[in-house]
């Protein structure tokens, strides 16, 4: 497969750690790897300014050159808002990185207690640490747009997950409260064991049976997510009314929709997160299908359809 970046030119920019952005913002120093078929509206911190509509939520990449070793790493951001050339400084939300297991020590060394801060972004699984510098009072790292060859050959460091990010979820507060309660109820022996074998997140999930963890954020605020498929287009394709199409889009997550620009043969994961769990097949159920013929044609002149049924099995 031949791959290329249309209109690609190398751009250098900063990635600033910003606690006032409610999700990741990818600017000119990033390139798009995948589209999620989802977009959202974004409002600035000043309510008098106009909001931006239909900002795509994508998976992006940027190149980081390690000054100490000369090694180039490809930093991967999932669930990022892509502004492209409109934004020179990209924004990283620390808690979104932490939710993916990345350690973000964003306290400057000269401001840390006992100067214990490393002021770095650490990837424990990859044993890689990226030092963070100060641009004025902002913590940041310098990156650039990568070439296709670098994307294909350099080591990837995944900063954030592809899992849907909901900045308005109540689970963030619930998980925080659960962590506080878990800490208060732990004995000294539990603490020693807990610090050695499991993360706080794993302890919370075990004790309180929390199936999923979400996070929250603020000051570049995402208002709502919407499908990039308009109801009019869906109504035309499915030969149904526009009202039915709107209701369909409202109750359809479309989390399994993926669109990649390139690298499908090397990097593309064939299964979405929600498809990695046990599904109805084999011992869990049995599927049947048959063709249904109608004497009354549909709007698009179709006279038959395929029906599927599931028979649940118990052992």
C-alpha positions, 0 to 999 in steps of 0.5 A, spaced: 500 500 500 502 506 498 502 511 503 503 519 503 501 525 507 497 530 502 500 537 503 505 534 508 510 539 511 514 539 517 512 543 523 515 544 530 511 546 535 510 545 543 505 540 547 503 544 553 500 541 559 494 545 560 489 543 566 484 548 563 482 544 557 477 539 558 481 534 553 487 533 548 488 539 543 492 537 537 495 542 533 500 543 527 505 539 530 500 533 529 498 528 523 492 524 523 492 517 523 485 515 524 478 518 524 473 516 529 467 518 525 465 523 531 465 530 532 464 535 537 462 543 539 468 547 543 467 553 547 473 557 549 474 560 556 470 566 555 463 565 553 463 571 549 467 568 544 464 564 538 464 556 539 467 552 534 463 547 531 464 540 528 471 539 531 473 532 529 475 527 534 481 523 531 487 519 533 494 523 532 501 522 532 507 527 533 515 526 533 519 527 539 526 527 538 530 525 545 536 530 546 540 526 550 540 519 546 538 522 539 532 517 539 526 519 535 519 517 539 512 517 536 507 520 541 500 517 540 494 521 542 487 517 542 481 521 542 484 528 541 480 534 538 484 536 531 485 543 530 491 542 525 494 549 522 489 553 527 493 552 533 500 552 534 501 550 541 497 543 542 494 542 549 495 535 553 491 534 559 494 530 564 489 526 567 487 524 560 494 521 560 494 518 567 488 514 565 492 511 560 497 509 565 502 514 563 505 518 569 505 525 569 509 529 574 508 536 572 511 540 578 517 544 576 523 542 580 524 548 583 517 549 586 516 541 588 516 539 596 524 537 597 525 538 590 522 531 589 519 532 582 522 529 576 518 534 572 517 529 566 512 524 563 514 517 564 511 511 560 512 505 565 511 499 560 516 502 555 521 504 561 521 511 557 522 518 561 521 525 557 523 531 560 518 537 561 521 544 560 518 550 562 515 555 557 514 561 561 510 558 567 507 553 562 510 545 562 511 543 555 515 538 550 517 540 543 515 536 538 514 536 530 510 533 525 513 526 523 514 523 516 511 516 514 518 513 515 518 515 522 511 513 523 512 506 520 519 505 524 520 509 530 518 506 537 510 508 539 509 511 545 501 511 547 499 517 551 492 516 551 487 511 549 482 510 543 477 509 548 471 514 548 473 520 553 467 523 556 469 530 560 462 531 563 462 524 566 460 523 574 464 517 574 470 521 575 468 524 582 465 517 584 472 514 583 475 519 587 470 518 593 471 511 592 479 511 592 478 516 599 474 511 602 478 505 600 485 509 603 481 510 609 479 503 610 486 500 608 490 497 614 498 498 614 498 490 611 494 492 606 497 498 604 504 495 604 501 489 599 497 494 595 503 499 594 507 492 591 502 489 587 497 493 584 495 500 582 490 505 586 485 504 580 485 496 580 484 496 588 478 501 587 475 496 581 476 490 586 473 493 592 467 497 589 466 492 582 467 499 578 467 496 571 469 502 567 473 509 569 471 515 566 474 522 567 472 529 567 476 536 565 475 544 564 476 551 560 476 549 553 469 545 554 466 540 549 459 541 549 456 535 545 458 529 541 455 528 534 455 523 529 459 525 522 453 522 518 447 527 517 440 524 518 438 526 511 444 522 508 442 516 513 435 517 511 437 517 503 441 510 504 436 506 508 430 509 505 427 511 511 424 517 514 428 523 517 425 522 524 427 515 524 434 516 522 435 522 527 432 517 532 437 511 530 443 516 530 441 518 537 441 511 540 447 508 536 454 509 539 458 508 532 464 506 536 466 500 532 466 505 526 474 506 524 477 510 518 485 510 517 489 514 513 494 509 512 499 504 516 493 499 516 498 493 514 502 494 520 499 498 526 491 497 525 488 494 530 482 489 528 478 489 534 475 495 538 475 495 545 468 493 546 469 487 542 475 484 546 470 481 551 466 475 550 460 475 545 454 471 544 456 465 540 458 458 541 456 456 548 453 462 549 448 462 544 446 460 537 444 465 531 439 463 525 438 467 519 433 467 513 431 471 507 424 474 508 420 476 501 415 481 501 409 482 496 410 490 497 416 493 495 420 498 499 421 505 497 428 503 494 424 498 490 427 492 495 422 486 495 426 482 500 431 482 506 435 478 511 432 476 518 437 474 524 435 471 530 438 469 536 437 463 541 440 463 548 442 457 550 443 455 558 448 450 561 
